[in-house]
Amino acid sequence: MTDALTSTCAYVVGDDGIARWSPTHSDAWVGLLETHKALTRTLDAELEAEHGLTLSALEVLGRLAAAPERRLGLSRLASECALSLSRISRIVDELQRRGLVVKSASPADARATDARLTDTGLDLTRAAQATHFTSVQQRFFEQLSPDELGTLAAVFSRFAPSAATACTTDS
């Protein structure tokens, strides 16, 4: 593989028929995957140890906390969290067992099930988010310069263009 070829092609197929990323593409792709894997494992373990929550459970709690009346339908919750309905149901069942959420028939559609965050769940959400935000700050954001952070924001916002607009505050 020549330097010119690897700089213009994302991958090449060698004489052995095996595809290989160019060094730059490999650094970018594998670096993204390994960074995500390392961070999520560490953050998940920390949340589990301190609060008995997974990252997915914290996302569920956070979305419920931000929802009107702290209530969402399980189907909508699954969609917003990009998880299957069965996975959301298992998470919500565990959170209900702990007294953090309550499941009930939806007032809009008795065939649907809603999850509502309890006061205890809201307290735990606040504590777990504080732990999580502090850890992400230390393990990720503090490792980047302001320019690098701006570059990452610009790049990744192309892959999730509505992510920032989906976040709101109660100003």
C-alpha positions, 0 to 999 in steps of 0.5 A, spaced: 500 500 500 502 506 498 502 512 502 498 516 496 493 510 496 492 510 503 491 517 504 485 517 499 482 511 500 478 509 506 480 501 506 484 497 501 483 490 499 490 486 500 493 480 496 490 476 501 483 478 500 482 481 507 480 489 507 484 493 511 483 501 513 488 506 512 492 508 518 488 514 518 481 511 518 483 505 522 486 510 528 479 514 527 474 508 527 478 504 532 480 510 536 472 511 537 470 504 538 475 503 544 474 510 547 467 509 547 468 502 550 473 504 555 469 510 557 462 506 558 465 500 562 468 505 567 462 510 567 457 504 568 461 500 573 462 507 577 454 508 577 453 501 579 458 501 585 455 508 587 448 508 586 446 501 583 444 503 576 447 502 569 448 507 564 441 505 561 437 506 567 440 512 569 438 515 562 431 512 563 431 516 570 433 522 566 428 522 561 423 521 566 425 526 570 425 531 564 418 529 562 412 533 563 409 530 570 415 525 570 411 520 566 412 517 559 409 511 555 414 505 555 414 505 547 416 512 547 421 511 552 424 505 548 424 510 542 428 516 546 433 511 549 434 507 542 433 501 546 428 495 545 421 495 548 423 489 552 429 492 554 426 498 557 420 494 560 426 490 564 429 496 566 423 499 568 421 493 572 427 493 576 426 501 577 419 499 580 422 494 584 426 499 587 421 504 588 424 509 583 418 509 578 411 506 578 408 503 572 400 504 570 396 504 564 396 510 560 391 516 561 391 517 554 390 509 552 389 504 557 392 499 552 399 502 553 403 502 559 406 509 562 412 509 567 412 515 572 418 517 576 417 517 584 420 522 589 425 517 591 427 516 584 428 523 582 432 524 588 437 518 586 437 521 579 439 527 581 445 524 585 447 519 580 447 525 575 452 529 579 456 523 579 456 521 572 457 528 570 463 529 574 466 523 572 465 525 564 468 531 566 474 528 568 475 522 564 473 526 557 472 533 557 478 535 561 482 530 556 480 535 550 483 542 549 477 547 547 479 547 540 478 539 540 472 539 544 469 544 538 471 539 533 468 533 536 462 537 537 462 539 530 463 532 527 458 528 532 453 533 531 452 531 524 451 524 526 446 526 531 443 533 528 437 533 533 441 531 539 442 538 542 435 541 540 432 535 544 435 537 550 431 543 554 431 546 561 426 549 565 429 556 565 
